[in-house]
Amino acid sequence: MHGEDFFKLDLKGYREGKMFKLLVDNPNLFESYAIQDSRITVKHINEMGKRYFELGKIGVPLTVTSVAK
């Protein structure tokens, strides 16, 4: 959705509910995962803000329904 640089990292068998275990077992993967998740969030917010602006509004819509209004 946001380009090739924005992909979900493979957690190598760790479940998303086990982030503390991932941090202890593999701090480098944990850090990469956290940074990539943050990058995806920022990119998404920027894209949504641009689309909202194209509709003549300012800000970031909180829900898809608020874009449709």
N, C-alpha and C positions, 0 to 999 in steps of 0.2 A: 504494500500500500504506500509506503514512504520511500521506496527505492532500495537498491541493492545493499547499501551500507547499513540498513536497518533490518536486522534479522535477530531472531531469538537464539540465544546461545544454548547449546546442548549441555544440560546439567549432568551428563554422564551417570544417569541412574538416580540422582538425587531428586526428590520431590520438592515442589515449591514450598511445602509446609515444613521442610527440614533445612532451612537456611542456616541455622546455627551449626548444625552438623557439617554442612558444606564449608562454612567459615573455618571450623576447626580442622577439618580434613584437608581442605584445598583452598587456602586463602587467596591464591592467585585467580582461580576460577570464580570464587565468590566475588572478588573485586571486579573482574571483567563483566560478570553477570549484572552486578549492581550498576556499573557505569553504562552498560548497553541499555538496560531498562530505563535509566534516566534519560539517555539520548533519545530513545523512542518516544518517551512522554513529552519531552520538549519539542521534538519535531511535530508530533501530533497536535499539540497546543498551537504551535505556530501555523500549521496548515488550517486548522479550524478557525483561528483568528482571521486568516486571510480570506477564507470563504465567507465568513460572517461579514467582513468589511465589504466584500463584493456585493452583499445584499443590502449595503447601506447602514450597517450597524457597527458598533465599536465594542470590542471586548472578545471574550471567548465564550461561546455558548456552553452552558452546563449540561444540556441534554440535546439529543437529536430532535426532540419535539420542539425545543425552543428555536431551532434553526428553521423548522417548518412554519412557524407562526408568521 
